[in-house]
Amino acid sequence: MYPVNIKMDGRACLVIGGGHVALRKVRTLLEEKATVTVVAPEVCSGLEALFREGRISWRRESYEAPMCGSFFMVVTAAGDKTVALSVQEEAERESILYNAADFPALGNCHIPARIKKEGLMVTVSTEGQSPAMAKYVKNWLALEIPDAYGQWLDRMGALRTVLKEELADAEQREKFWHLAFEHRVMKLVVQGNLDAAEERVRSGISRFRSES
């Protein structure tokens, strides 16, 4: 499997199924600003609420091929292998991303468990073999990775513009990034002293500039 992060803003996604697994998949897609259509004769209360809020479209019908051609990604969560196999054929024919939540081996991509802390995202995948294990590892990592890491990443992202203006040399910028994540700086970050950590890094920028 080739790991890749995809921008889903405005991407048309189809979720086939109306139960709690479908709801979980829909929520993840909405978090990434995808445009979601659900196909199912009936849906759980959570999906119905999203529909009433205008956050998803709902086609009150069963899947019937061909249905996937206009979508960027399709997710099946109906628990019907005949449906999953039919969607697999469509996905292969139309070159569509297909996540089979109900029959993982039939899909051409897997949606990993993930941790998001500000701008930092860490994903865990078992290539569809055990979502339960992926969830276990994700929860363990969530406890191990301090929230401050994401906050620090966002601060360093804001300094990129300063870097481009003040450190024109690529070698100096590389030294800066080593400084931004060195042990002494990250120790301050973990302690919650982000201002002191940033001051140390900004002092480094001044030092690198004076050396040029």
NORKABEL-V952557 format. One record per residue. N is the residue number from 0. RES is the residue in one small letter. SS is DSSP state (A for helix, B for strand, O for the rest). NEAR is the number of other C-alpha atoms within 8 Angstrom. D_FIRST is the distance of its C-alpha to the first C-alpha in Angstrom with 1 decimal. Layout:
N:RES:SS:NEAR:D_FIRST, N:RES:SS:NEAR:D_FIRST
This chain:
0:m:O:4:0.0, 1:y:O:3:3.8, 2:p:O:4:6.3, 3:v:O:4:9.4, 4:n:O:4:12.8, 5:i:O:4:14.7, 6:k:O:5:18.5, 7:m:O:9:19.6, 8:d:O:8:23.3, 9:g:O:7:25.1, 10:r:O:11:22.2, 11:a:B:12:23.3, 12:c:B:13:21.3, 13:l:B:13:22.4, 14:v:B:15:22.3, 15:i:B:14:23.7, 16:g:O:13:25.5, 17:g:O:17:28.2, 18:g:O:10:27.7, 19:h:A:8:26.6, 20:v:A:9:22.9, 21:a:A:14:23.2, 22:l:A:12:25.3, 23:r:A:8:22.8, 24:k:A:10:20.2, 25:v:A:10:23.0, 26:r:A:8:24.1, 27:t:A:8:20.7, 28:l:A:12:20.7, 29:l:A:10:24.3, 30:e:A:7:23.8, 31:e:O:9:21.7, 32:k:O:10:24.6, 33:a:O:13:23.0, 34:t:B:12:25.6, 35:v:B:14:25.1, 36:t:B:12:26.7, 37:v:B:13:27.0, 38:v:B:15:28.0, 39:a:O:14:29.9, 40:p:O:9:33.6, 41:e:O:6:33.9, 42:v:O:11:32.0, 43:c:O:10:32.3, 44:s:A:6:34.6, 45:g:A:9:31.9, 46:l:A:10:30.6, 47:e:A:9:34.2, 48:a:A:8:35.0, 49:l:A:10:32.3, 50:f:A:11:33.7, 51:r:A:7:37.2, 52:e:O:7:36.3, 53:g:O:7:35.0, 54:r:O:8:31.5, 55:i:O:11:29.9, 56:s:B:9:31.0, 57:w:B:9:31.6, 58:r:B:9:32.2, 59:r:O:8:34.2, 60:e:O:7:33.2, 61:s:O:7:30.8, 62:y:O:9:27.9, 63:e:O:5:29.1, 64:a:O:8:27.3, 65:p:O:6:27.1, 66:m:O:7:26.3, 67:c:O:12:23.0, 68:g:O:9:23.7, 69:s:O:6:24.9, 70:f:O:11:22.0, 71:f:O:9:19.0, 72:m:B:12:17.1, 73:v:B:15:18.1, 74:v:B:13:17.8, 75:t:B:14:19.5, 76:a:O:14:21.3, 77:a:O:11:24.3, 78:g:O:8:23.8, 79:d:O:7:24.8, 80:k:A:7:22.7, 81:t:A:6:24.7, 82:v:A:9:23.8, 83:a:A:13:20.1, 84:l:A:9:20.3, 85:s:A:9:22.4, 86:v:A:11:20.1, 87:q:A:11:17.2, 88:e:A:8:19.6, 89:e:A:13:20.6, 90:a:A:14:17.1, 91:e:A:8:16.4, 92:r:A:7:19.9, 93:e:A:7:20.0, 94:s:O:6:16.5, 95:i:O:14:16.1, 96:l:B:10:13.3, 97:y:B:13:13.6, 98:n:B:14:13.1, 99:a:B:14:15.0, 100:a:O:9:16.3, 101:d:O:10:18.7, 102:f:O:10:16.7, 103:p:A:11:13.0, 104:a:A:7:12.2, 105:l:A:9:13.8, 106:g:O:11:11.7, 107:n:O:8:9.2, 108:c:O:8:8.0, 109:h:O:11:8.8, 110:i:O:6:11.5, 111:p:O:9:11.6, 112:a:B:11:15.0, 113:r:B:9:16.6, 114:i:B:10:19.8, 115:k:B:8:21.8, 116:k:B:10:24.8, 117:e:O:10:26.4, 118:g:O:9:24.2, 119:l:B:9:21.9, 120:m:B:9:18.7, 121:v:B:7:16.6, 122:t:B:9:13.6, 123:v:B:11:12.6, 124:s:O:11:9.8, 125:t:O:10:10.1, 126:e:O:7:7.3, 127:g:O:9:10.6, 128:q:O:6:12.5, 129:s:O:8:15.1, 130:p:A:10:15.6, 131:a:A:6:18.9, 132:m:A:8:17.5, 133:a:A:13:15.3, 134:k:A:10:18.6, 135:y:A:8:20.6, 136:v:A:9:18.6, 137:k:A:13:18.8, 138:n:A:8:22.5, 139:w:A:8:23.1, 140:l:A:9:21.6, 141:a:A:9:23.6, 142:l:A:7:26.7, 143:e:A:6:25.9, 144:i:O:7:25.2, 145:p:O:9:28.5, 146:d:A:8:29.0, 147:a:A:9:30.8, 148:y:A:12:27.6, 149:g:A:12:26.7, 150:q:A:11:30.3, 151:w:A:10:30.5, 152:l:A:11:27.4, 153:d:A:10:29.2, 154:r:A:9:32.4, 155:m:A:9:30.8, 156:g:A:7:29.2, 157:a:A:8:32.8, 158:l:O:8:34.0, 159:r:A:8:31.9, 160:t:A:7:34.8, 161:v:A:9:37.3, 162:l:A:11:35.4, 163:k:A:8:35.3, 164:e:A:7:39.1, 165:e:A:8:40.2, 166:l:O:13:38.0, 167:a:O:9:37.7, 168:d:O:6:36.7, 169:a:A:7:33.0, 170:e:A:6:33.8, 171:q:A:10:35.7, 172:r:A:11:32.8, 173:e:A:8:30.5, 174:k:A:8:33.3, 175:f:A:12:33.5, 176:w:A:8:29.8, 177:h:A:8:30.3, 178:l:A:10:33.5, 179:a:A:10:31.9, 180:f:O:8:29.6, 181:e:O:8:31.8, 182:h:A:6:32.9, 183:r:A:6:36.3, 184:v:A:13:35.0, 185:m:A:11:32.3, 186:k:A:8:34.9, 187:l:A:12:37.0, 188:v:A:13:34.0, 189:v:A:10:33.4, 190:q:O:6:37.1, 191:g:O:7:37.0, 192:n:O:9:39.1, 193:l:A:9:37.0, 194:d:A:6:40.2, 195:a:A:8:41.1, 196:a:A:12:37.6, 197:e:A:9:37.7, 198:e:A:8:41.3, 199:r:A:9:40.2, 200:v:A:12:37.5, 201:r:A:8:39.9, 202:s:A:8:42.4, 203:g:A:10:39.9, 204:i:A:12:39.6, 205:s:A:8:43.4, 206:r:A:8:43.5, 207:f:A:11:41.0, 208:r:A:9:42.9, 209:s:A:6:46.2, 210:e:A:5:44.9, 211:s:O:4:44.1
